[in-house]
C-alpha cells in the first residue's frame, strides 16, 4: 500500500500503470487536496455548468440559487426575459442576496 500523501504523484503513477491494465483509483485520490484543486480547475473553472432547466426561469422575476464549489450563484430571468447569472453576494456587505428559488418583482 502506498503511504505517499502526494495526490498528484499518485494520480500520475496510476495513469502510467493503467495504460497496461485498467486499475481502480487509489484511495488517496479521493481525499487529496491537490487532486480536488485540479478537479475544480479542470471541471468547473471557465466551463459552463448546468444551473437548472429553462422552465424554472420562464418569466421575468423567476430566480434560483445554488452553490458550486463553495461559490454561491444567483440565476434570474430579467425584465426582458433574458436569463442571467451572478455571484450571489452583496458587494457591500458580503451577505447572500437570495436563497432558494421562486419569483420576485
Secondary structure by P-SEA (a helix, b strand, c coil): cccccaaaaaaaaaaaaaccccccccccccccaaaaaaaaaaccccccccccccccccccccbbbbbcccbbbbbbbccccbbbbccccccccccccccbbbbcc
